[in-house]
Amino acid sequence: MRYLHLPASPSPPPLSRKLKGEHESCGQWCHAADEGYKPKKLPYGKPLTDPNLKEALGDLMTKYALKSANLSKLGSSQANESFNQMVSTKAPKRFLIKGRNSDIIQIAAKCGDSSFDTYVLPEKPITSGASAATGLSFRRGTLFHHNVEVEAQRAKDGLVKFLDFIKLFPNPYIIGHNIKNFDVPILLFHLDQHDLLSEFETSVCGFLDTLPISRSLFSKEEVNGSYSQQSLVKSLINKNYAAHDALQDVSALQELFMKKIYNENELEKFLFYSSYYKCKDSLQPLVAQKVISQNLMKKLAEASLGLSHLAVIHRRDTVNGIKSIFKKCKFCIRSDVVNKLAHYFDSEL
């Protein structure tokens, strides 16, 4: 076990002292020595004087200073975007799931009669709840399934073999149940961690999530009130299976998909791509500043419109650019939202 020792009473960082009119620790970037200097961003152009406020500010800035190494990788060189990116990385709502970096323990896939299945050695202990649900446990570097040792790969080796399997098929799509909010973010995270993301993105055409498709096709009465994969399989094709085994999961889903869901003309509107997550993350500053709603953020991301795309569109036509792209995408958006977006990008120019 490793410990990090921090000083008990660290000195307040230079920025908090600067706001209080103390400039002894400032660098060359500070202009306090210039003739006629005024801190324009502070109330009435004067340093802070309230002792309680100064103490609270010092405590706050110290906490962030001690975490500077973790907060240094910000999302933009622009001040507002950088701050919002920093805050969003600390807020749970930034991610679609809790723990995008959750361990992958088993990977399975099927295409026709061909299948792939491998266990992956976790980097963190398996919780008792997860172990009870899956039958998997990890002890002394060995993975067990219902107390029977199973052969497991290192994460990168398992992902490479998964990629090799995908490449056997021309223009494949990844299909899964509830993968948009769960499996895909985790998979993309780990692929990126092992420098395999670009290779993966060039090997697949896109993704299909059978959860929203099922909700559009079947009433609750048809699926016994639940859209879980297990309930869909039981209700629609009258089969039971081991729901927490990856290979049985994909085998059951393949049969369900081909018998009850597949319709080439209807599925296109449910396709999504890895760019969805990049666009969604880039739009978080707009949500944080209440410029757009979470719902609009998702719509924009699904249309592959990120923050930089909207900025370029507005720059090319500051009067009607945003309005035109919304009309083209068939978004029914109130004029005040369009105006907020235009104002946001005007302030960034």
C-alpha positions as CSV (number, residue, x, y, z in Angstrom):
1,M,0.0,0.0,0.0
2,R,1.3,3.5,-0.9
3,Y,0.8,6.6,1.1
4,L,1.0,10.2,0.1
5,H,2.2,12.6,2.8
6,L,1.0,16.2,2.6
7,P,2.2,19.1,4.8
8,A,-0.2,19.7,7.6
9,S,-0.5,23.5,7.1
10,P,0.5,24.3,3.5
11,S,1.0,28.0,2.6
12,P,-1.8,29.5,0.5
13,P,-1.0,29.4,-3.2
14,P,0.1,32.7,-4.9
15,L,-3.2,33.2,-6.6
16,S,-5.2,33.4,-3.4
17,R,-2.7,35.9,-1.9
18,K,-2.9,37.9,-5.1
19,L,-6.6,38.3,-4.7
20,K,-6.1,39.7,-1.2
21,G,-3.6,42.3,-2.5
22,E,-0.4,40.3,-1.5
23,H,1.9,40.2,-4.5
24,E,5.2,39.1,-3.0
25,S,5.1,35.6,-4.5
26,C,3.8,36.6,-7.9
27,G,5.8,36.0,-11.1
28,Q,6.5,38.3,-14.1
29,W,2.9,37.8,-15.2
30,C,1.7,40.0,-12.4
31,H,1.3,43.8,-13.1
32,A,0.7,45.0,-9.6
33,A,3.9,47.1,-9.7
34,D,2.6,48.9,-12.9
35,E,1.6,52.5,-12.4
36,G,-2.2,52.9,-12.0
37,Y,-2.7,49.1,-11.6
38,K,-6.2,48.0,-10.6
39,P,-7.5,44.4,-10.2
40,K,-10.3,44.9,-12.7
41,K,-11.9,41.5,-12.1
42,L,-12.4,42.1,-8.4
43,P,-15.4,44.1,-6.9
44,Y,-14.8,47.9,-7.2
45,G,-11.3,47.2,-8.6
46,K,-9.9,46.6,-5.1
47,P,-8.3,43.6,-3.3
48,L,-10.6,41.5,-1.1
49,T,-10.7,42.8,2.5
50,D,-13.3,40.6,4.4
51,P,-11.2,38.4,6.7
52,N,-13.7,35.4,6.6
53,L,-13.8,35.5,2.9
54,K,-10.0,35.7,2.6
55,E,-9.7,32.7,4.9
56,A,-12.3,30.6,3.0
57,L,-10.7,31.5,-0.3
58,G,-7.3,30.6,1.0
59,D,-8.6,27.2,2.1
60,L,-10.3,26.6,-1.2
61,M,-7.3,27.5,-3.3
62,T,-5.0,25.4,-1.1
63,K,-7.1,22.3,-1.8
64,Y,-6.8,22.8,-5.5
65,A,-3.1,23.6,-5.3
66,L,-2.5,20.3,-3.6
67,K,-4.2,18.5,-6.4
68,S,-2.5,20.5,-9.2
69,A,-1.0,17.4,-10.8
70,N,-4.4,15.9,-11.2
71,L,-6.0,19.0,-12.5
72,S,-3.4,20.2,-14.9
73,K,-4.7,18.3,-18.0
74,L,-7.5,20.7,-18.9
75,G,-9.7,20.6,-22.0
76,S,-8.8,23.9,-23.7
77,S,-6.4,26.8,-23.6
78,Q,-9.4,29.1,-23.5
79,A,-10.0,30.2,-19.9
80,N,-13.7,29.5,-19.6
81,E,-13.6,26.2,-21.3
82,S,-10.6,25.1,-19.3
83,F,-12.3,25.9,-16.0
84,N,-15.5,24.1,-17.0
85,Q,-13.5,21.1,-18.2
86,M,-11.7,21.0,-14.9
87,V,-14.9,21.2,-12.9
88,S,-16.6,18.7,-15.1
89,T,-13.9,16.1,-14.6
90,K,-14.6,16.3,-10.9
91,A,-18.4,16.1,-11.3
92,P,-20.1,12.7,-11.7
93,K,-22.5,14.0,-14.3
94,R,-19.6,14.3,-16.8
95,F,-19.6,10.6,-17.5
96,L,-22.4,8.5,-18.8
97,I,-21.7,5.9,-16.2
98,K,-20.0,5.7,-12.9
99,G,-16.5,4.5,-13.6
100,R,-15.8,4.6,-17.3
101,N,-12.5,3.1,-16.3
102,S,-14.2,0.0,-14.8
103,D,-12.2,-3.2,-15.4
104,I,-13.1,-5.5,-18.3
105,I,-13.2,-9.0,-17.0
106,Q,-14.7,-10.9,-20.0
107,I,-15.0,-10.1,-23.7
108,A,-17.2,-12.1,-26.1
109,A,-18.5,-11.6,-29.6
110,K,-20.4,-13.5,-32.3
111,C,-20.8,-13.1,-36.0
112,G,-22.8,-15.8,-37.7
113,D,-21.3,-19.1,-36.5
114,S,-18.0,-17.6,-35.5
115,S,-17.4,-16.6,-31.9
116,F,-14.8,-15.0,-29.7
117,D,-14.6,-15.3,-25.9
118,T,-11.8,-14.5,-23.5
119,Y,-11.4,-13.6,-19.8
120,V,-9.3,-10.6,-18.8
121,L,-7.2,-10.2,-15.7
122,P,-8.7,-7.2,-13.7
123,E,-6.4,-4.5,-12.4
124,K,-8.6,-3.9,-9.3
125,P,-10.3,-6.3,-6.9
126,I,-13.7,-7.6,-7.9
127,T,-16.3,-6.4,-5.5
128,S,-18.4,-8.9,-3.5
129,G,-21.5,-7.7,-5.3
130,A,-20.0,-8.2,-8.7
131,S,-18.6,-11.6,-7.7
132,A,-22.0,-12.8,-6.4
133,A,-23.7,-11.7,-9.7
134,T,-21.1,-13.1,-12.1
135,G,-19.5,-16.0,-10.2
136,L,-16.1,-14.4,-10.9
137,S,-13.4,-13.8,-8.2
138,F,-9.8,-12.7,-8.4
139,R,-7.3,-14.1,-5.8
140,R,-3.5,-13.8,-5.8
141,G,-3.3,-12.9,-9.5
142,T,-5.6,-15.7,-10.6
143,L,-9.2,-15.4,-12.0
144,F,-11.8,-17.9,-10.9
145,H,-15.3,-18.6,-12.2
146,H,-17.4,-20.3,-9.5
147,N,-14.1,-21.2,-7.7
148,V,-12.7,-22.9,-10.9
149,E,-9.5,-21.3,-12.3
150,V,-10.0,-19.9,-15.8
151,E,-7.3,-18.9,-18.3
152,A,-7.2,-15.1,-18.5
153,Q,-5.3,-12.6,-20.6
154,R,-3.8,-9.3,-19.7
155,A,-6.1,-6.4,-20.7
156,K,-4.1,-5.4,-23.8
157,D,-3.7,-8.9,-25.0
158,G,-7.4,-9.6,-24.7
159,L,-8.2,-6.3,-26.6
160,V,-5.7,-7.1,-29.4
161,K,-7.3,-10.6,-29.8
162,F,-10.8,-9.0,-29.9
163,L,-9.6,-6.6,-32.6
164,D,-8.2,-9.5,-34.6
165,F,-11.6,-11.2,-34.4
166,I,-13.4,-8.0,-35.6
167,K,-11.0,-7.7,-38.5
168,L,-12.1,-11.1,-39.9
169,F,-15.4,-9.5,-41.1
170,P,-15.9,-6.7,-43.6
171,N,-17.5,-3.5,-42.4
172,P,-18.7,-4.8,-39.0
173,Y,-21.1,-3.1,-36.6
174,I,-20.9,-3.7,-32.8
175,I,-24.4,-4.6,-31.5
176,G,-25.2,-5.0,-27.8
177,H,-27.9,-4.3,-25.2
178,N,-27.5,-1.0,-23.3
179,I,-24.0,-0.6,-24.7
180,K,-24.4,3.1,-25.4
181,N,-24.4,4.0,-21.8
182,F,-22.3,1.2,-20.4
183,D,-20.2,-1.2,-22.5
184,V,-19.0,1.2,-25.2
185,P,-17.6,4.0,-23.0
186,I,-15.7,1.3,-21.0
187,L,-14.4,-0.4,-24.1
188,L,-13.3,2.9,-25.7
189,F,-11.6,4.0,-22.5
190,H,-9.5,0.8,-22.3
191,L,-8.7,0.8,-26.0
192,D,-7.4,4.3,-25.6
193,Q,-5.4,3.4,-22.5
194,H,-3.6,0.7,-24.6
195,D,-3.2,2.9,-27.8
196,L,-5.6,0.7,-29.7
197,L,-8.5,3.2,-30.2
198,S,-7.5,4.4,-33.6
199,E,-7.1,0.9,-34.9
200,F,-10.5,-0.1,-33.5
201,E,-12.3,3.0,-35.0
202,T,-10.9,2.2,-38.4
203,S,-12.1,-1.5,-38.0
204,V,-15.8,-0.9,-37.2
205,C,-18.5,1.0,-39.0
206,G,-20.5,2.0,-35.9
207,F,-22.6,0.7,-33.0
208,L,-26.2,-0.4,-32.4
209,D,-27.9,-0.5,-29.0
210,T,-30.8,-2.9,-28.9
211,L,-32.2,-1.3,-25.7
212,P,-33.7,1.9,-27.4
213,I,-34.6,-0.2,-30.5
214,S,-36.6,-2.6,-28.2
215,R,-38.4,0.2,-26.5
216,S,-39.5,1.5,-29.9
217,L,-40.7,-1.9,-31.1
218,F,-42.3,-3.6,-28.1
219,S,-44.8,-2.5,-25.5
220,K,-44.2,-3.1,-21.8
221,E,-47.0,-5.7,-21.8
222,E,-45.1,-7.7,-24.5
223,V,-41.9,-7.8,-22.4
224,N,-43.5,-8.4,-19.0
225,G,-42.7,-4.8,-17.9
226,S,-39.0,-4.9,-18.4
227,Y,-36.6,-4.1,-21.3
228,S,-33.7,-6.0,-19.8
229,Q,-32.1,-8.4,-22.2
230,Q,-33.0,-11.4,-20.1
231,S,-36.6,-10.3,-20.0
232,L,-36.7,-9.7,-23.8
233,V,-35.2,-13.1,-24.5
234,K,-37.7,-14.8,-22.2
235,S,-40.7,-12.9,-23.4
236,L,-40.1,-12.8,-27.1
237,I,-38.3,-16.1,-27.9
238,N,-39.1,-18.0,-24.8
239,K,-35.5,-18.8,-23.7
240,N,-33.6,-18.6,-20.5
241,Y,-29.8,-18.3,-20.3
242,A,-27.0,-17.4,-17.9
243,A,-27.3,-13.6,-18.0
244,H,-23.9,-12.7,-16.6
245,D,-21.8,-14.9,-18.9
246,A,-20.6,-12.8,-21.8
247,L,-20.7,-15.6,-24.5
248,Q,-24.2,-16.7,-23.5
249,D,-25.2,-13.0,-23.4
250,V,-24.1,-12.4,-27.0
251,S,-25.5,-15.8,-28.2
252,A,-28.9,-15.0,-26.8
253,L,-28.8,-11.4,-28.2
254,Q,-27.8,-12.7,-31.6
255,E,-30.9,-15.0,-31.7
256,L,-33.2,-12.2,-30.4
257,F,-31.9,-9.7,-32.8
258,M,-32.2,-11.9,-35.9
259,K,-35.7,-13.2,-35.0
260,K,-37.4,-10.2,-33.5
261,I,-35.4,-6.9,-34.1
262,Y,-33.5,-7.0,-37.4
263,N,-35.0,-4.6,-40.0
264,E,-32.4,-2.9,-42.2
265,N,-34.7,0.1,-43.1
266,E,-35.6,0.8,-39.4
267,L,-32.2,0.4,-37.8
268,E,-30.3,3.3,-39.4
269,K,-31.7,5.9,-37.2
270,F,-30.4,4.1,-34.1
271,L,-26.8,3.9,-35.3
272,F,-24.2,5.8,-33.3
273,Y,-20.4,6.3,-33.5
274,S,-17.4,6.8,-31.2
275,S,-17.5,10.5,-32.2
276,Y,-20.7,10.7,-30.1
277,Y,-18.7,10.5,-26.9
278,K,-16.1,13.0,-28.0
279,C,-18.7,15.5,-29.1
280,K,-20.7,15.0,-25.9
281,D,-17.7,15.6,-23.7
282,S,-16.8,18.8,-25.7
283,L,-20.3,20.2,-25.1
284,Q,-20.2,19.9,-21.3
285,P,-19.1,23.5,-20.9
286,L,-22.3,24.6,-22.6
287,V,-24.4,22.5,-20.2
288,A,-22.4,23.7,-17.2
289,Q,-23.2,27.3,-18.1
290,K,-26.8,26.5,-18.8
291,V,-26.5,27.5,-22.5
292,I,-28.0,24.2,-23.6
293,S,-29.8,21.3,-21.9
294,Q,-28.6,17.8,-21.4
295,N,-31.2,16.6,-24.0
296,L,-29.9,19.1,-26.6
297,M,-26.3,18.1,-25.8
298,K,-27.2,14.4,-26.7
299,K,-29.0,15.4,-29.9
300,L,-26.0,17.5,-31.0
301,A,-23.6,14.6,-30.1
302,E,-25.7,12.2,-32.1
303,A,-25.5,14.5,-35.1
304,S,-21.6,14.5,-34.6
305,L,-21.7,18.2,-33.7
306,G,-19.2,19.1,-31.0
307,L,-18.2,22.5,-29.5
308,S,-15.6,23.2,-32.2
309,H,-18.0,22.4,-35.0
310,L,-20.6,24.8,-33.6
311,A,-17.9,27.5,-33.2
312,V,-16.9,27.2,-36.8
313,I,-20.5,27.3,-38.0
314,H,-21.1,30.5,-36.0
315,R,-17.9,32.1,-37.1
316,R,-18.9,31.6,-40.8
317,D,-22.3,33.1,-40.3
318,T,-22.7,34.9,-37.0
319,V,-26.4,35.8,-37.8
320,N,-28.0,32.6,-39.0
321,G,-25.3,29.9,-38.7
322,I,-26.5,28.1,-35.5
323,K,-30.2,28.5,-36.6
324,S,-29.5,27.0,-40.0
325,I,-27.7,23.9,-38.7
326,F,-30.5,23.3,-36.2
327,K,-33.0,23.5,-39.1
328,K,-30.9,21.2,-41.2
329,C,-30.8,18.6,-38.4
330,K,-34.5,19.1,-37.8
331,F,-34.0,20.2,-34.2
332,C,-37.0,22.0,-32.8
333,I,-35.1,24.5,-30.6
334,R,-36.4,27.7,-29.0
335,S,-35.0,31.0,-30.3
336,D,-33.7,32.0,-26.9
337,V,-31.4,28.8,-26.9
338,V,-30.1,29.8,-30.3
339,N,-29.5,33.3,-29.0
340,K,-27.6,31.9,-25.9
341,L,-25.4,29.9,-28.2
342,A,-24.7,32.8,-30.4
343,H,-23.9,35.0,-27.4
344,Y,-21.6,32.3,-26.0
345,F,-19.5,32.1,-29.2
346,D,-19.5,35.8,-29.7
347,S,-17.9,36.2,-26.2
348,E,-15.2,33.6,-27.2
349,L,-14.2,35.4,-30.4
